[in-house]
Amino acid sequence: MVLSKKDILNRIKKEKLIFSPSLDGFQLQPHAIDLRLGLDFHIPKTWQLSKEGRKVINIDPLRADIESSFEKITLKPGQYFELMPREYIIATTLEFIELNSEDIMGVLFPRSSINRRGLAVDLSGIVDVMYKGYLMIPLMNNTQQQIIKVYPGERICSIVFQTLTTPITKEEARWHGLKEAKYHNNDIGFIGSKSDKEDEIALLREGKLDELKKMFKINLD
């Protein structure tokens, strides 16, 4: 079930949903909340200088030091960020959000007005029960020749809240698969990507998919 504006406001009053900074009237939609673009932008690095020479950086999602593949830029209010044609970055939301209810999750969607500018907001992300933190916003200039400006504070995406069929506890919400949720409490630092469980990564690197399935089989008893 999707929460309506009335239900969202009721959850906010009870501090089951918290937004910091607080929401303004432009953000409240009939059955969603528009989130604003934050001040932090993470730009993929394309090269680095090594003892061998200038090397192209290949972003490997299984690397533990993936943060080093990005450069962080923090703007001031009133400044803008220009995306070059086909450029991809990771931005963050202005709002720090808290889902303090055992039966509420969120789903992120791009705003159609943003997509019509030629800007791809690649969102279909789930915001987990009991999540606390900022949210990452992948952005890409989909045009061939146009430079697209984005301004911190503009409404960039929407979050829709849904209720679970069965509430879960705080302890259950902490665990995603066999590992603690890696994006909870995202208040500082790099949130573009974090590595998965080390045991899983090691087996993936070695191509031992059958062994992974066998070692970490789900017990239904």
Summary of the structure (lengths in Angstrom):
residues: 221
radius of gyration: 19.4
end to end distance: 29.6
largest distance: 61.1
contacts: 600
relative contact order: 0.19
helix: 18%
strand: 38%
